[in-house]
């Protein structure tokens, strides 16, 4: 297997688009060699834990370019056939990344990331909300009661934070970032065709 490390934040639109493109490539190459590990990276580490109105967030982040940025995402999503219904709350993803950490211990990371993306981008849910996270966890096969208890504590907060700091120290400053075999970094939402070529090249080498 070839290790594929993905640094992502579920409230990042390009992480959604990047995962959709990657998923389509993986579906077209069912014998792909990738063993995927997701890593925490918060776009907004200073976000209030209760989040903030998404409209205010976009204005603060992009200023006069807010509408332009939203149009760019909407256009790419439409090209992929995605029907977005985005949460009106820009969520703090600290607890979402804690959930991803616990999912990693159970081999359920990709299922949980899929649930987080679906909740925020299609179901208009706040993925900083504990009830939402517990439901996502349960749908991914995790123990809902255990996740609820963990979320009510600061369990593994330091672990998630230190992993994010380490990523930034390695030079990762945007998401999605993909690292192939701990050697080759690919940034941004890449088209499925690129991933198909990478898979084919790896298969040929092996």
N, C-alpha and C positions, 0 to 999 in steps of 0.2 A: 504494500500500500504506500501511497505518497501522501505525506502530511499536507493538508491545506488549512492554514490558520487564517481566520477571518476576523478582522477588527471591525465592529459595527455597532451602531446605535439604532434601535428600532424606530425612533422618531425621525431618523434621517431618510428623506425620500429616495435618495440615491442608493441607500442600503436596501430599501424595498425593491427598487428597480434592478439593482445588481443581483439580488437573490433570485428574482424572477428569471433573469437571463441565465444565471448559473443553473438554476433548477431545470430549465428547458434543455440546456446542454447535457446535464446529467441524465435526464429522461431519454435523450436521444442516444446516449452511450451508457446503457445499463451496466456494462462491465468496466466502468471507469475505475481508476485506481485510488481515488481520493478518500482519505480519512479526514473528516472535517472537524475542526475545533473552533468554537466561537470565543472571542475574547472581548472583555468590556472596554468601551471607549465612549464616554459621555460627551456629546457635542456641547452640552451646556452644564458644566460641573457646578456652576453657581446658581442654577435654577432653583427657585424655592421648592421645598418638598411637596407643596400642594400644586405646583405647576403655575401656569399663568394663561390668560386668554391667548389663543394662537394668533389672533389678529394683532394684538399688542406685541407679541414676540416677533412676528415677521417685520413689523414696522421698526422695532428696536434693532433688529439684526441687519435688515437690508435697507432701511430708510426709503428713499424714493424708488429703489429698485425692487421693492417687495412684490409688486404686481408682476414685474418682469420675471422674477425668480419663480413665482407660482406658475406663470404661464409655461416656463421651460419644463417644469416637472409635469404639468398637465399634458403637454404635448407628447413628451416621451411616454407617459403612462398610456395615453390614447393609442400611440403607435403599437404598444404591446397588448392592447385590448383590456386594459385595467380600468375598472369603474370605481374610482376612489370616492370615499365618503369619510373625510378626515375628521378626527376628533377636534372639537372646538377648544379643547384644552391642550396646550403644549405641555406634555407631561415631563416631570422629573423622572429620569430613568434609573436612578440609583437602585431602587428596589427591584426593578426589572432585571438589572444586571446581577443582583444577588440571586434572583430566581434562576437566571441562566447559569450561574455558578453551581447552584444545587442540581440543576438539570444535568450538568456535566458529570456529576457524580453518579447519575442514574442512566447515563447514555441517552438522554432525551433532549439534548440541546437544540437540535434542528427542529424538532417538533415544537419546542417552547418558543423559539425565535419565530417560527411560522405563525404561532398563535398570537404573539405580541404584535407582529406586523399586521396581521388580519384585524386584530382588535382596534389598533390605532388608525389604520389607513382605510379600512373598509367598514368597520362597525362603529366608528366615531366614539370610541371609548377612551377613557383616561387610564393609561397603563401605569400611572403612579398610584392608582387606587388599589388597595389591598384585596378587596373583594374581586376585582377584575383579575388580578394576578393569581389569586387562588383558583378561580375558574379556569384560567389558561393552564395552570399547572395540572389540575385534575383532568382536563381534556387531553393533556400530553402524557397521562399515565402516572403522574406523581401523586403522592398522598396529600390530599387537600388539607386535612387537619394538621399534618406536620408542617406544611408550608405556611399555613395561617399562623401557627405558633412561632415559627422562625421570623416571619415578617413583623411580628409584634415586638421583636428584639432587635438588637444591632448585630446579630450573628453574621459573621463573615463580611461585614462592612469594610473592615480594614484590609481584608484579602482582596476585595474587588477594587478598592481604592489604590492599593499598592500595585496591582496588575496594570491598572490604567496609567499610573505614574511611570511604570517601567516601559510601557508602550511609547509614551511620549519621549522618554529618554532615548529610546531606540530610533527616534526620528519620525514616528508616526504622528501626523498632525491633522489627518483628515480621514473620513470613512466614506465608503468602505475601502479597506486596504486588505489585500489578499497576499499571503506569503506562501509560496509553493516550495515544499521540501526544505523549509528553513533557509532558502537561498535566494529566491527570486520574488521580488515585490511587485505587485500589480495594484495600481490605485484606480479608484473610480468604478462606476457601473459599466462593466465591459459587456459587449454583445455576446450572445450565445455562441456565435461563430468563432470567436477567439477561444472560448473555453473548449469547444469541440476540437480545435486545432491543438491546443495544449494537451488534451486527453489523447488525441491520436499520436502526437509526438512522444508522449510518455509511454504509450503502448508499444510503439515501434522500438523505442530504446530497450524495453524489457524483453 
